[in-house]
Amino acid sequence: MKKYRVNESEHFNLMSMYEHLKCMEINARENDRWDTLDKIEKRLEEVENLLESAYCIGALVTWPQLKRIREIRDERNLIRYNIAIQNGADDRDSGYAIM
């Protein structure tokens, strides 16, 4: 089976999504939002499994794994972009949130 290398942006955003989900998990536990917590834990498990395969920049992964990592990268970039917009940054400055 052909393997593909994970680049810096993909690895960075995968780690960033993991940290983002951990913050959401803590927030859900503190606010007793158990229905949300189940969804977050499932996403965390998925990201943890991907991080096991993509443990560093240049790690070899399968195409389905790389495709999912890229989807997560794009989702994380969009989250950062939206946070920048909500905090009053203009469109040009918010674009710097995309890595």
C-alpha positions as CSV (number, residue, x, y, z in Angstrom):
1,M,0.0,0.0,0.0
2,K,1.3,3.4,-0.9
3,K,2.1,5.8,1.9
4,Y,2.2,9.6,2.0
5,R,4.2,12.0,4.1
6,V,2.5,14.4,6.5
7,N,3.7,18.0,6.0
8,E,4.3,20.6,8.7
9,S,0.9,22.4,8.3
10,E,-1.0,19.1,8.5
11,H,0.8,18.0,11.6
12,F,0.6,21.4,13.3
13,N,-3.2,21.7,12.6
14,L,-3.8,18.1,13.8
15,M,-2.0,18.9,17.1
16,S,-3.9,22.2,17.3
17,M,-7.3,20.4,16.8
18,Y,-6.4,18.0,19.6
19,E,-5.7,20.9,22.0
20,H,-8.9,22.7,20.8
21,L,-10.9,19.6,21.5
22,K,-9.3,19.1,24.9
23,C,-10.3,22.6,25.9
24,M,-13.8,21.9,24.7
25,E,-13.8,18.7,26.8
26,I,-12.8,20.6,29.9
27,N,-15.4,23.3,29.3
28,A,-18.1,20.7,28.8
29,R,-17.2,18.9,32.0
30,E,-17.1,22.1,34.0
31,N,-20.6,23.1,32.7
32,D,-22.2,19.6,33.0
33,R,-22.9,19.4,29.3
34,W,-22.8,15.6,29.0
35,D,-24.5,15.3,25.6
36,T,-21.8,17.5,24.1
37,L,-19.1,15.7,25.9
38,D,-19.9,12.4,24.1
39,K,-19.5,14.0,20.7
40,I,-16.2,15.7,21.8
41,E,-14.8,12.4,23.2
42,K,-15.5,10.7,19.8
43,R,-13.7,13.4,17.9
44,L,-10.8,13.3,20.4
45,E,-10.5,9.6,19.9
46,E,-10.4,10.0,16.1
47,V,-7.7,12.7,16.4
48,E,-5.7,10.7,18.8
49,N,-5.7,7.7,16.4
50,L,-4.5,10.0,13.6
51,L,-1.8,11.4,15.8
52,E,-0.5,7.9,16.5
53,S,0.0,7.4,12.8
54,A,1.1,11.0,12.1
55,Y,3.4,11.3,15.1
56,C,5.8,13.8,13.5
57,I,6.4,15.8,10.4
58,G,7.2,13.4,7.6
59,A,5.5,10.4,9.1
60,L,4.1,8.0,6.6
61,V,0.3,7.5,6.5
62,T,-2.2,5.9,4.2
63,W,-4.3,8.0,1.7
64,P,-7.5,7.8,3.8
65,Q,-5.6,8.9,6.9
66,L,-4.0,11.8,5.0
67,K,-7.3,12.8,3.5
68,R,-8.9,13.0,6.9
69,I,-5.9,14.9,8.3
70,R,-6.3,17.5,5.6
71,E,-10.0,17.8,6.3
72,I,-9.2,18.4,10.0
73,R,-6.5,20.9,8.9
74,D,-9.0,22.9,6.9
75,E,-11.6,22.8,9.7
76,R,-9.0,24.0,12.2
77,N,-8.0,26.9,9.9
78,L,-11.6,27.9,9.5
79,I,-12.1,27.9,13.3
80,R,-9.1,30.2,13.8
81,Y,-10.3,32.4,11.0
82,N,-13.8,32.7,12.5
83,I,-12.4,33.5,15.9
84,A,-10.3,36.3,14.4
85,I,-13.3,37.7,12.6
86,Q,-15.4,37.6,15.8
87,N,-12.7,39.4,17.7
88,G,-12.8,42.3,15.2
89,A,-10.0,41.5,12.8
90,D,-10.6,42.5,9.2
91,D,-10.6,40.0,6.4
92,R,-7.0,40.4,5.5
93,D,-5.7,40.0,9.0
94,S,-8.0,37.1,9.7
95,G,-6.5,35.4,6.7
96,Y,-3.2,35.1,8.6
97,A,-5.0,32.6,10.9
98,I,-4.8,30.1,8.1
99,M,-1.6,28.1,8.2
